Amino acid sequence: MLTVFERICEFLARNEIPFSVSHHEPVFTSEQAAAVRGVPLASGAKALVVKAGDKFALLVLPADRKLDSKKARASLGVKAIRFATKEEVLEWTSLEPGSIPPFGSLFNLPTFVDPALGLNETINFNAGDHAISIQMTHADYLRAEHPEVREMS
């Protein structure tokens, strides 16, 4: 069985999406990740598993922003939204929070991305592992994942 990192690499290669990989010390916060990658915090694609209404989804925000529950509820058309528990994240992704890549399609989760992430030409994210990051262009991310763009931060 392939790791999530291997699945991401295979997915991107199959879709002819260029990307770069970096191996680094394990990071557990967006700030640590930006520092070890040597990139602006805003370029981090923070992936959050949430329960929106009665369904789970993956929300992707720039790492320098926080989820605005009111905006997210309105843009997703739900009355309630909450972060998935650690157990739910594990069940859906087989990963720990903080290592989730911004590809809900890998986990059968719909993916929604905040338009503010597009202010960055390139994005960076943990690739299923706290010690592996991927960098790619925002345009290629949109082309590969086809997320729905919604205001959430």
C-alpha positions as CSV (number, residue, x, y, z in Angstrom):
1,M,0.0,0.0,0.0
2,L,1.3,3.4,-1.0
3,T,1.9,6.1,1.6
4,V,0.0,9.4,1.3
5,F,3.3,11.1,0.1
6,E,3.7,8.4,-2.6
7,R,0.0,8.9,-3.6
8,I,0.5,12.6,-3.9
9,C,3.6,12.2,-6.1
10,E,1.8,9.6,-8.3
11,F,-1.3,11.9,-8.6
12,L,0.8,15.0,-9.5
13,A,3.0,13.0,-12.0
14,R,-0.1,11.4,-13.6
15,N,-1.5,14.9,-14.1
16,E,1.8,16.3,-15.4
17,I,2.1,18.8,-12.6
18,P,5.6,20.0,-11.7
19,F,6.5,20.1,-8.0
20,S,9.5,20.0,-5.7
21,V,10.0,18.0,-2.6
22,S,12.0,18.9,0.5
23,H,12.8,16.7,3.5
24,H,13.4,18.5,6.7
25,E,13.1,18.2,10.5
26,P,9.6,17.4,11.6
27,V,7.4,20.5,12.0
28,F,4.1,20.8,13.9
29,T,3.0,24.4,13.3
30,S,2.6,26.5,10.2
31,E,5.2,28.9,11.6
32,Q,7.7,26.1,12.1
33,A,7.0,24.8,8.6
34,A,7.5,28.3,7.0
35,A,10.8,28.8,8.9
36,V,12.2,25.4,7.9
37,R,11.1,25.8,4.3
38,G,12.4,29.4,4.1
39,V,9.2,30.7,2.7
40,P,6.5,33.3,3.7
41,L,3.9,32.0,6.2
42,A,1.1,33.0,3.8
43,S,2.3,30.5,1.1
44,G,1.5,27.6,3.4
45,A,-1.6,25.7,2.3
46,K,-3.2,24.8,5.6
47,A,-5.6,21.9,5.1
48,L,-8.3,21.5,7.7
49,V,-10.7,18.5,7.9
50,V,-14.1,19.8,9.1
51,K,-17.6,18.6,9.5
52,A,-19.8,21.1,7.6
53,G,-23.4,20.4,8.3
54,D,-23.7,16.6,8.1
55,K,-20.7,16.0,5.8
56,F,-17.0,16.1,6.1
57,A,-14.8,18.3,3.9
58,L,-11.3,19.6,3.4
59,L,-10.8,23.4,3.7
60,V,-7.6,24.9,2.5
61,L,-6.5,28.4,3.8
62,P,-3.3,30.4,3.7
63,A,-1.3,29.4,6.8
64,D,-1.3,33.0,8.0
65,R,-5.1,33.1,8.3
66,K,-7.7,31.6,10.6
67,L,-10.9,29.9,9.6
68,D,-13.8,32.4,9.9
69,S,-16.7,30.1,10.9
70,K,-19.3,32.6,10.0
71,K,-17.9,33.1,6.5
72,A,-17.3,29.4,6.0
73,R,-20.9,28.5,7.1
74,A,-22.3,31.1,4.7
75,S,-20.1,30.2,1.7
76,L,-20.7,26.4,2.3
77,G,-24.4,26.9,2.9
78,V,-24.5,25.1,6.2
79,K,-25.8,26.0,9.6
80,A,-23.0,24.4,11.6
81,I,-19.3,23.8,11.1
82,R,-16.7,22.2,13.4
83,F,-13.2,20.9,13.2
84,A,-12.9,17.2,12.9
85,T,-11.6,15.4,16.0
86,K,-8.2,13.8,15.9
87,E,-9.9,10.4,15.6
88,E,-12.1,11.6,12.7
89,V,-9.0,13.1,10.9
90,L,-7.3,9.8,11.3
91,E,-10.3,7.9,10.1
92,W,-10.7,10.0,7.0
93,T,-7.1,10.6,6.1
94,S,-5.0,8.0,8.0
95,L,-2.9,11.1,9.0
96,E,-2.3,13.2,12.1
97,P,-3.5,16.8,12.0
98,G,-0.7,19.0,10.7
99,S,0.5,16.6,8.0
100,I,-2.6,16.7,5.8
101,P,-2.0,17.8,2.2
102,P,-4.5,20.1,0.4
103,F,-5.9,17.3,-1.7
104,G,-9.3,16.2,-0.4
105,S,-9.7,14.1,-3.6
106,L,-7.1,11.6,-2.1
107,F,-9.4,11.0,0.8
108,N,-12.9,11.2,-0.9
109,L,-13.5,14.6,0.7
110,P,-14.7,17.6,-1.2
111,T,-12.0,20.4,-1.3
112,F,-12.7,24.0,-0.8
113,V,-10.0,26.7,-1.0
114,D,-10.0,30.2,0.2
115,P,-9.3,32.7,-2.6
116,A,-6.6,34.4,-0.4
117,L,-4.3,31.4,-1.1
118,G,-4.2,32.6,-4.7
119,L,-2.3,35.7,-3.6
120,N,0.8,33.4,-3.6
121,E,2.3,32.3,-6.9
122,T,3.7,29.2,-5.2
123,I,2.2,27.2,-2.3
124,N,3.9,24.8,0.2
125,F,2.4,22.1,2.3
126,N,3.2,19.0,4.4
127,A,2.9,15.9,2.2
128,G,1.3,13.4,4.5
129,D,4.4,13.6,6.8
130,H,5.6,16.2,9.3
131,A,9.1,16.0,7.7
132,I,8.2,16.2,4.0
133,S,7.0,19.3,2.1
134,I,5.9,19.9,-1.4
135,Q,6.1,23.2,-3.3
136,M,4.1,23.9,-6.5
137,T,2.4,26.8,-8.2
138,H,-1.0,27.8,-7.0
139,A,-2.2,27.6,-10.6
140,D,-1.0,24.0,-10.9
141,Y,-2.7,23.2,-7.6
142,L,-6.0,24.5,-8.9
143,R,-5.5,22.6,-12.2
144,A,-4.7,19.3,-10.4
145,E,-7.3,19.4,-7.5
146,H,-10.2,21.4,-9.0
147,P,-11.2,22.7,-5.5
148,E,-14.2,25.0,-5.1
149,V,-13.1,28.5,-4.3
150,R,-15.0,29.9,-1.3
151,E,-14.4,32.7,1.2
152,M,-13.5,31.2,4.5
153,S,-10.9,33.3,6.3
